[in-house]
Amino acid sequence: MDRQNMQGPTGVLLINTGSPSSPTSEAVHAYLEQFLMDERIRPLPAPVWRVILEHMILPRRCPTSAKKYAAIWTDEGSPLIAGCRALAKQIEATLQDDMNGRQNDPMANTLVRAAMIYGEPSIDSILDELRAAGCKRLVALPLYPQSAYSTTAAALDAFNRRLAQMGWQVPVTSIEAYGDDLAYLDAMANAIRQAGYRPESDYLLLSLHAVPLPDIDAGDTYTEQVRRSTRAIAKRLGAPDDAWSVAYQSPFEDGRRWTGPNTARVVEQLARSEKRRLVVACPGFAVDCLETLYDIDLILRATYRDTQADAANDMLYVPCLNATIAHAEALMRIIRQTVLR
């Protein structure tokens, strides 16, 4: 990185999938239409898929999803958006503390912002803000520790497309995956341990978002990344080989095959077979969202509790790393290592 390019702020975009603007059918419709029409997401050519989406999927899904969002909505709005914004502020503060007066550091005067692929705050609006702030370099960090075509690639597609539309010629660093990073692995393991996980008496289930198997067949390395990350986390925790496993959640019902085993089915099976507490963590999610707060902590915890023969064996959900100092410090180190490489 040359001296000329070091003049001016660095803009960091923390990119996540997004959320409806409110827990209403109308807002969910607007969000899901944008999300599910993305070429990285849709299973069929756009004209065919749009007809199916508008006439079969969205009318049925939007009211149901709106009720789910309403169950987790906060005073700050969407947990995902509020959490990503809080994380951005925490990383920015952590970076500034790390400068310790080093004005010539390339990461001095760094602006960190949360941006969503679908919905607001949009990548478009955040890039406009960073350009207006005079940023001389950009870092794009999709908040998916294990990269996939349908997540990280979709985020970088949207980011690069907007840059091209703006005609903004600026040095860019993209961080495409960080699931093998030691700081991330340590933060995840410590979060699970601090939540109360006991390797001698608990069963640990690591649940990650499912992806379509056709993507894996086409060369997506997501499942291999998941294998490495989860094994490293389990090893750090000292989890016995027969007392931990991996499952995949939230597949979309679009006729394709998805990675498995399915988390909901695994939780039901464990509830019938295990005589100990179940601890569930989601190391593929950086910030809590509908898929963790509703699907895991509300629905599957109730399923496990109600199915367990021994009422004393509850399920413990470990929150995502969210805007914790440990998470901010881990991502700060990842950003610095990448920029200064």
Contacts in CASP RR format, 6 or more apart in sequence:
PFRMAT RR
TARGET T0000
AUTHOR 0000-0000-0000
METHOD contacts of the structure
MODEL  1
MDRQNMQGPTGVLLINTGSPSSPTSEAVHAYLEQFLMDERIRPLPAPVWR
VILEHMILPRRCPTSAKKYAAIWTDEGSPLIAGCRALAKQIEATLQDDMN
GRQNDPMANTLVRAAMIYGEPSIDSILDELRAAGCKRLVALPLYPQSAYS
TTAAALDAFNRRLAQMGWQVPVTSIEAYGDDLAYLDAMANAIRQAGYRPE
SDYLLLSLHAVPLPDIDAGDTYTEQVRRSTRAIAKRLGAPDDAWSVAYQS
PFEDGRRWTGPNTARVVEQLARSEKRRLVVACPGFAVDCLETLYDIDLIL
RATYRDTQADAANDMLYVPCLNATIAHAEALMRIIRQTVLR
1 106 0 8 1.000
1 137 0 8 1.000
1 171 0 8 1.000
1 339 0 8 1.000
1 340 0 8 1.000
5 136 0 8 1.000
5 137 0 8 1.000
5 171 0 8 1.000
6 104 0 8 1.000
6 106 0 8 1.000
6 136 0 8 1.000
7 136 0 8 1.000
8 109 0 8 1.000
8 134 0 8 1.000
8 135 0 8 1.000
8 136 0 8 1.000
9 109 0 8 1.000
9 110 0 8 1.000
9 111 0 8 1.000
9 130 0 8 1.000
9 133 0 8 1.000
9 134 0 8 1.000
9 135 0 8 1.000
9 136 0 8 1.000
10 106 0 8 1.000
10 107 0 8 1.000
10 109 0 8 1.000
10 110 0 8 1.000
10 111 0 8 1.000
10 135 0 8 1.000
10 136 0 8 1.000
10 137 0 8 1.000
10 138 0 8 1.000
10 139 0 8 1.000
10 339 0 8 1.000
11 110 0 8 1.000
11 111 0 8 1.000
11 112 0 8 1.000
11 113 0 8 1.000
11 130 0 8 1.000
11 133 0 8 1.000
11 135 0 8 1.000
11 137 0 8 1.000
11 138 0 8 1.000
11 139 0 8 1.000
12 88 0 8 1.000
12 91 0 8 1.000
12 92 0 8 1.000
12 110 0 8 1.000
12 111 0 8 1.000
12 112 0 8 1.000
12 113 0 8 1.000
12 138 0 8 1.000
12 139 0 8 1.000
12 141 0 8 1.000
12 335 0 8 1.000
13 113 0 8 1.000
13 114 0 8 1.000
13 115 0 8 1.000
13 123 0 8 1.000
13 126 0 8 1.000
13 127 0 8 1.000
13 130 0 8 1.000
13 138 0 8 1.000
13 139 0 8 1.000
13 140 0 8 1.000
13 141 0 8 1.000
13 159 0 8 1.000
14 84 0 8 1.000
14 87 0 8 1.000
14 88 0 8 1.000
14 91 0 8 1.000
14 112 0 8 1.000
14 113 0 8 1.000
14 114 0 8 1.000
14 115 0 8 1.000
14 141 0 8 1.000
14 143 0 8 1.000
14 331 0 8 1.000
15 115 0 8 1.000
15 116 0 8 1.000
15 117 0 8 1.000
15 123 0 8 1.000
15 140 0 8 1.000
15 141 0 8 1.000
15 142 0 8 1.000
15 143 0 8 1.000
15 155 0 8 1.000
15 156 0 8 1.000
15 158 0 8 1.000
15 159 0 8 1.000
16 80 0 8 1.000
16 84 0 8 1.000
16 114 0 8 1.000
16 115 0 8 1.000
16 116 0 8 1.000
16 117 0 8 1.000
16 142 0 8 1.000
16 143 0 8 1.000
16 155 0 8 1.000
16 286 0 8 1.000
16 287 0 8 1.000
17 35 0 8 1.000
17 80 0 8 1.000
17 116 0 8 1.000
17 117 0 8 1.000
17 118 0 8 1.000
17 151 0 8 1.000
17 155 0 8 1.000
17 289 0 8 1.000
18 31 0 8 1.000
18 35 0 8 1.000
18 78 0 8 1.000
18 80 0 8 1.000
18 81 0 8 1.000
18 116 0 8 1.000
18 117 0 8 1.000
18 118 0 8 1.000
18 119 0 8 1.000
19 31 0 8 1.000
19 69 0 8 1.000
19 78 0 8 1.000
19 80 0 8 1.000
19 81 0 8 1.000
19 116 0 8 1.000
19 119 0 8 1.000
19 289 0 8 1.000
19 290 0 8 1.000
20 27 0 8 1.000
20 28 0 8 1.000
20 30 0 8 1.000
20 31 0 8 1.000
20 32 0 8 1.000
20 65 0 8 1.000
20 66 0 8 1.000
20 69 0 8 1.000
20 78 0 8 1.000
20 119 0 8 1.000
21 27 0 8 1.000
21 30 0 8 1.000
21 31 0 8 1.000
21 78 0 8 1.000
21 119 0 8 1.000
21 120 0 8 1.000
22 73 0 8 1.000
22 77 0 8 1.000
23 66 0 8 1.000
23 67 0 8 1.000
23 69 0 8 1.000
23 70 0 8 1.000
23 73 0 8 1.000
24 66 0 8 1.000
25 62 0 8 1.000
25 63 0 8 1.000
25 66 0 8 1.000
26 62 0 8 1.000
27 66 0 8 1.000
28 61 0 8 1.000
28 62 0 8 1.000
28 65 0 8 1.000
28 66 0 8 1.000
28 69 0 8 1.000
29 58 0 8 1.000
29 62 0 8 1.000
30 119 0 8 1.000
31 118 0 8 1.000
31 119 0 8 1.000
32 58 0 8 1.000
32 61 0 8 1.000
32 62 0 8 1.000
32 65 0 8 1.000
33 53 0 8 1.000
33 54 0 8 1.000
33 58 0 8 1.000
34 118 0 8 1.000
34 119 0 8 1.000
35 41 0 8 1.000
35 117 0 8 1.000
35 118 0 8 1.000
36 42 0 8 1.000
36 49 0 8 1.000
36 53 0 8 1.000
36 57 0 8 1.000
36 252 0 8 1.000
37 46 0 8 1.000
37 49 0 8 1.000
37 50 0 8 1.000
37 53 0 8 1.000
38 117 0 8 1.000
38 118 0 8 1.000
38 154 0 8 1.000
39 46 0 8 1.000
40 149 0 8 1.000
40 150 0 8 1.000
40 153 0 8 1.000
40 154 0 8 1.000
40 157 0 8 1.000
41 150 0 8 1.000
41 154 0 8 1.000
42 49 0 8 1.000
43 49 0 8 1.000
43 212 0 8 1.000
43 254 0 8 1.000
43 255 0 8 1.000
43 256 0 8 1.000
44 52 0 8 1.000
65 290 0 8 1.000
68 290 0 8 1.000
68 294 0 8 1.000
69 78 0 8 1.000
69 290 0 8 1.000
69 294 0 8 1.000
71 294 0 8 1.000
71 298 0 8 1.000
72 79 0 8 1.000
72 290 0 8 1.000
72 293 0 8 1.000
72 294 0 8 1.000
72 298 0 8 1.000
73 79 0 8 1.000
74 82 0 8 1.000
76 82 0 8 1.000
79 287 0 8 1.000
79 288 0 8 1.000
79 289 0 8 1.000
79 290 0 8 1.000
79 293 0 8 1.000
80 287 0 8 1.000
80 288 0 8 1.000
80 289 0 8 1.000
80 290 0 8 1.000
81 114 0 8 1.000
81 116 0 8 1.000
81 120 0 8 1.000
81 121 0 8 1.000
83 114 0 8 1.000
83 287 0 8 1.000
83 288 0 8 1.000
83 322 0 8 1.000
83 323 0 8 1.000
84 114 0 8 1.000
84 116 0 8 1.000
84 143 0 8 1.000
84 286 0 8 1.000
84 287 0 8 1.000
85 114 0 8 1.000
85 121 0 8 1.000
86 322 0 8 1.000
86 323 0 8 1.000
87 114 0 8 1.000
87 143 0 8 1.000
87 286 0 8 1.000
87 287 0 8 1.000
87 322 0 8 1.000
87 323 0 8 1.000
87 327 0 8 1.000
87 328 0 8 1.000
87 331 0 8 1.000
88 112 0 8 1.000
88 113 0 8 1.000
88 114 0 8 1.000
89 112 0 8 1.000
89 323 0 8 1.000
90 323 0 8 1.000
90 324 0 8 1.000
90 325 0 8 1.000
90 327 0 8 1.000
90 328 0 8 1.000
91 112 0 8 1.000
91 328 0 8 1.000
91 331 0 8 1.000
91 332 0 8 1.000
91 335 0 8 1.000
92 110 0 8 1.000
92 111 0 8 1.000
92 112 0 8 1.000
93 328 0 8 1.000
94 325 0 8 1.000
94 328 0 8 1.000
94 329 0 8 1.000
94 332 0 8 1.000
95 107 0 8 1.000
95 110 0 8 1.000
95 112 0 8 1.000
95 332 0 8 1.000
95 335 0 8 1.000
95 336 0 8 1.000
96 110 0 8 1.000
98 107 0 8 1.000
98 332 0 8 1.000
98 336 0 8 1.000
99 105 0 8 1.000
99 107 0 8 1.000
99 108 0 8 1.000
101 108 0 8 1.000
102 108 0 8 1.000
106 339 0 8 1.000
106 340 0 8 1.000
107 335 0 8 1.000
107 336 0 8 1.000
107 339 0 8 1.000
107 340 0 8 1.000
111 130 0 8 1.000
111 133 0 8 1.000
111 135 0 8 1.000
113 121 0 8 1.000
113 126 0 8 1.000
113 129 0 8 1.000
113 130 0 8 1.000
114 121 0 8 1.000
114 126 0 8 1.000
115 121 0 8 1.000
115 122 0 8 1.000
115 123 0 8 1.000
115 125 0 8 1.000
115 126 0 8 1.000
115 127 0 8 1.000
116 122 0 8 1.000
116 123 0 8 1.000
117 123 0 8 1.000
117 154 0 8 1.000
117 155 0 8 1.000
117 158 0 8 1.000
123 158 0 8 1.000
123 159 0 8 1.000
123 162 0 8 1.000
124 162 0 8 1.000
127 138 0 8 1.000
127 159 0 8 1.000
127 162 0 8 1.000
127 163 0 8 1.000
127 166 0 8 1.000
127 168 0 8 1.000
128 166 0 8 1.000
130 138 0 8 1.000
131 166 0 8 1.000
131 168 0 8 1.000
135 170 0 8 1.000
136 170 0 8 1.000
136 171 0 8 1.000
137 170 0 8 1.000
137 171 0 8 1.000
137 172 0 8 1.000
137 173 0 8 1.000
137 339 0 8 1.000
138 170 0 8 1.000
138 171 0 8 1.000
138 172 0 8 1.000
138 173 0 8 1.000
139 172 0 8 1.000
139 173 0 8 1.000
139 174 0 8 1.000
139 175 0 8 1.000
139 335 0 8 1.000
139 338 0 8 1.000
139 339 0 8 1.000
140 155 0 8 1.000
140 156 0 8 1.000
140 159 0 8 1.000
140 172 0 8 1.000
140 173 0 8 1.000
140 174 0 8 1.000
140 175 0 8 1.000
141 174 0 8 1.000
141 175 0 8 1.000
141 331 0 8 1.000
141 334 0 8 1.000
141 335 0 8 1.000
142 151 0 8 1.000
142 152 0 8 1.000
142 155 0 8 1.000
142 156 0 8 1.000
142 175 0 8 1.000
142 176 0 8 1.000
143 286 0 8 1.000
143 287 0 8 1.000
144 151 0 8 1.000
144 152 0 8 1.000
144 155 0 8 1.000
144 177 0 8 1.000
144 284 0 8 1.000
144 286 0 8 1.000
145 177 0 8 1.000
145 178 0 8 1.000
145 179 0 8 1.000
145 181 0 8 1.000
145 184 0 8 1.000
145 225 0 8 1.000
145 229 0 8 1.000
145 283 0 8 1.000
145 284 0 8 1.000
145 286 0 8 1.000
146 177 0 8 1.000
146 179 0 8 1.000
146 208 0 8 1.000
146 222 0 8 1.000
146 225 0 8 1.000
146 226 0 8 1.000
146 229 0 8 1.000
146 284 0 8 1.000
147 153 0 8 1.000
147 176 0 8 1.000
147 177 0 8 1.000
147 221 0 8 1.000
147 222 0 8 1.000
147 225 0 8 1.000
148 209 0 8 1.000
148 211 0 8 1.000
148 215 0 8 1.000
148 220 0 8 1.000
148 222 0 8 1.000
149 211 0 8 1.000
149 215 0 8 1.000
149 218 0 8 1.000
149 220 0 8 1.000
149 222 0 8 1.000
150 211 0 8 1.000
150 212 0 8 1.000
150 215 0 8 1.000
151 209 0 8 1.000
151 211 0 8 1.000
152 176 0 8 1.000
152 177 0 8 1.000
156 174 0 8 1.000
156 176 0 8 1.000
159 174 0 8 1.000
163 170 0 8 1.000
163 172 0 8 1.000
173 338 0 8 1.000
173 339 0 8 1.000
175 334 0 8 1.000
175 335 0 8 1.000
175 338 0 8 1.000
177 225 0 8 1.000
178 184 0 8 1.000
178 331 0 8 1.000
178 334 0 8 1.000
179 185 0 8 1.000
179 225 0 8 1.000
179 228 0 8 1.000
179 229 0 8 1.000
180 225 0 8 1.000
180 228 0 8 1.000
180 229 0 8 1.000
180 232 0 8 1.000
181 330 0 8 1.000
181 333 0 8 1.000
181 334 0 8 1.000
183 329 0 8 1.000
183 330 0 8 1.000
183 333 0 8 1.000
183 334 0 8 1.000
184 330 0 8 1.000
184 331 0 8 1.000
184 334 0 8 1.000
185 229 0 8 1.000
185 232 0 8 1.000
185 233 0 8 1.000
185 236 0 8 1.000
186 236 0 8 1.000
186 330 0 8 1.000
187 321 0 8 1.000
187 324 0 8 1.000
187 326 0 8 1.000
187 327 0 8 1.000
187 329 0 8 1.000
187 330 0 8 1.000
188 233 0 8 1.000
188 281 0 8 1.000
188 283 0 8 1.000
188 321 0 8 1.000
189 233 0 8 1.000
189 236 0 8 1.000
189 237 0 8 1.000
190 326 0 8 1.000
191 281 0 8 1.000
191 318 0 8 1.000
191 319 0 8 1.000
191 321 0 8 1.000
191 324 0 8 1.000
191 326 0 8 1.000
192 204 0 8 1.000
192 233 0 8 1.000
192 237 0 8 1.000
192 279 0 8 1.000
192 281 0 8 1.000
192 318 0 8 1.000
193 237 0 8 1.000
195 279 0 8 1.000
195 281 0 8 1.000
195 316 0 8 1.000
195 318 0 8 1.000
195 319 0 8 1.000
196 279 0 8 1.000
196 316 0 8 1.000
197 204 0 8 1.000
197 237 0 8 1.000
197 279 0 8 1.000
197 316 0 8 1.000
197 318 0 8 1.000
198 277 0 8 1.000
199 237 0 8 1.000
199 238 0 8 1.000
199 239 0 8 1.000
199 240 0 8 1.000
199 243 0 8 1.000
201 276 0 8 1.000
201 277 0 8 1.000
202 243 0 8 1.000
202 276 0 8 1.000
202 277 0 8 1.000
202 278 0 8 1.000
202 279 0 8 1.000
202 316 0 8 1.000
203 243 0 8 1.000
203 244 0 8 1.000
203 270 0 8 1.000
203 274 0 8 1.000
203 276 0 8 1.000
203 277 0 8 1.000
203 278 0 8 1.000
203 279 0 8 1.000
204 234 0 8 1.000
204 237 0 8 1.000
204 239 0 8 1.000
204 243 0 8 1.000
204 244 0 8 1.000
204 245 0 8 1.000
204 279 0 8 1.000
204 281 0 8 1.000
205 244 0 8 1.000
205 245 0 8 1.000
205 246 0 8 1.000
205 247 0 8 1.000
205 263 0 8 1.000
205 266 0 8 1.000
205 267 0 8 1.000
205 270 0 8 1.000
205 278 0 8 1.000
205 279 0 8 1.000
205 280 0 8 1.000
205 281 0 8 1.000
206 230 0 8 1.000
206 233 0 8 1.000
206 234 0 8 1.000
206 244 0 8 1.000
206 245 0 8 1.000
206 246 0 8 1.000
206 247 0 8 1.000
206 280 0 8 1.000
206 281 0 8 1.000
206 282 0 8 1.000
206 283 0 8 1.000
207 246 0 8 1.000
207 247 0 8 1.000
207 248 0 8 1.000
207 249 0 8 1.000
207 263 0 8 1.000
207 280 0 8 1.000
207 281 0 8 1.000
207 282 0 8 1.000
207 296 0 8 1.000
208 226 0 8 1.000
208 230 0 8 1.000
208 246 0 8 1.000
208 247 0 8 1.000
208 248 0 8 1.000
208 249 0 8 1.000
208 282 0 8 1.000
208 283 0 8 1.000
208 284 0 8 1.000
208 285 0 8 1.000
209 248 0 8 1.000
209 249 0 8 1.000
209 250 0 8 1.000
209 284 0 8 1.000
209 285 0 8 1.000
209 291 0 8 1.000
210 248 0 8 1.000
210 249 0 8 1.000
210 250 0 8 1.000
210 251 0 8 1.000
210 258 0 8 1.000
210 259 0 8 1.000
210 260 0 8 1.000
210 262 0 8 1.000
211 220 0 8 1.000
211 222 0 8 1.000
211 223 0 8 1.000
211 248 0 8 1.000
211 258 0 8 1.000
211 259 0 8 1.000
212 256 0 8 1.000
212 257 0 8 1.000
212 258 0 8 1.000
212 259 0 8 1.000
213 256 0 8 1.000
213 257 0 8 1.000
213 258 0 8 1.000
213 259 0 8 1.000
214 256 0 8 1.000
214 257 0 8 1.000
215 222 0 8 1.000
216 222 0 8 1.000
216 223 0 8 1.000
216 259 0 8 1.000
222 259 0 8 1.000
223 259 0 8 1.000
226 246 0 8 1.000
226 284 0 8 1.000
227 246 0 8 1.000
229 283 0 8 1.000
229 284 0 8 1.000
230 246 0 8 1.000
230 283 0 8 1.000
233 281 0 8 1.000
233 283 0 8 1.000
234 244 0 8 1.000
243 276 0 8 1.000
245 266 0 8 1.000
247 260 0 8 1.000
247 261 0 8 1.000
247 262 0 8 1.000
247 263 0 8 1.000
247 265 0 8 1.000
247 266 0 8 1.000
247 267 0 8 1.000
248 258 0 8 1.000
248 259 0 8 1.000
248 260 0 8 1.000
248 261 0 8 1.000
248 262 0 8 1.000
248 263 0 8 1.000
249 262 0 8 1.000
249 263 0 8 1.000
249 264 0 8 1.000
249 282 0 8 1.000
249 291 0 8 1.000
249 295 0 8 1.000
249 296 0 8 1.000
250 263 0 8 1.000
250 291 0 8 1.000
250 295 0 8 1.000
251 258 0 8 1.000
251 259 0 8 1.000
251 262 0 8 1.000
252 258 0 8 1.000
263 295 0 8 1.000
263 296 0 8 1.000
263 300 0 8 1.000
264 295 0 8 1.000
264 299 0 8 1.000
264 300 0 8 1.000
264 303 0 8 1.000
267 278 0 8 1.000
267 280 0 8 1.000
267 300 0 8 1.000
267 303 0 8 1.000
267 304 0 8 1.000
267 315 0 8 1.000
268 303 0 8 1.000
268 307 0 8 1.000
270 278 0 8 1.000
270 304 0 8 1.000
271 278 0 8 1.000
271 303 0 8 1.000
271 304 0 8 1.000
271 307 0 8 1.000
271 308 0 8 1.000
272 307 0 8 1.000
274 313 0 8 1.000
275 309 0 8 1.000
275 310 0 8 1.000
275 313 0 8 1.000
276 313 0 8 1.000
277 313 0 8 1.000
277 314 0 8 1.000
277 315 0 8 1.000
277 316 0 8 1.000
278 304 0 8 1.000
278 313 0 8 1.000
278 314 0 8 1.000
278 315 0 8 1.000
278 316 0 8 1.000
279 315 0 8 1.000
279 316 0 8 1.000
279 318 0 8 1.000
280 296 0 8 1.000
280 300 0 8 1.000
280 301 0 8 1.000
280 315 0 8 1.000
280 316 0 8 1.000
280 317 0 8 1.000
280 318 0 8 1.000
281 317 0 8 1.000
281 318 0 8 1.000
282 291 0 8 1.000
282 292 0 8 1.000
282 296 0 8 1.000
282 318 0 8 1.000
282 320 0 8 1.000
285 291 0 8 1.000
285 292 0 8 1.000
285 320 0 8 1.000
286 320 0 8 1.000
286 321 0 8 1.000
286 322 0 8 1.000
286 327 0 8 1.000
287 320 0 8 1.000
287 321 0 8 1.000
287 322 0 8 1.000
287 323 0 8 1.000
288 319 0 8 1.000
288 320 0 8 1.000
288 322 0 8 1.000
292 317 0 8 1.000
292 319 0 8 1.000
292 320 0 8 1.000
296 317 0 8 1.000
297 317 0 8 1.000
300 315 0 8 1.000
301 314 0 8 1.000
301 315 0 8 1.000
301 317 0 8 1.000
304 314 0 8 1.000
304 315 0 8 1.000
305 311 0 8 1.000
305 314 0 8 1.000
305 315 0 8 1.000
308 314 0 8 1.000
321 327 0 8 1.000
321 330 0 8 1.000
END
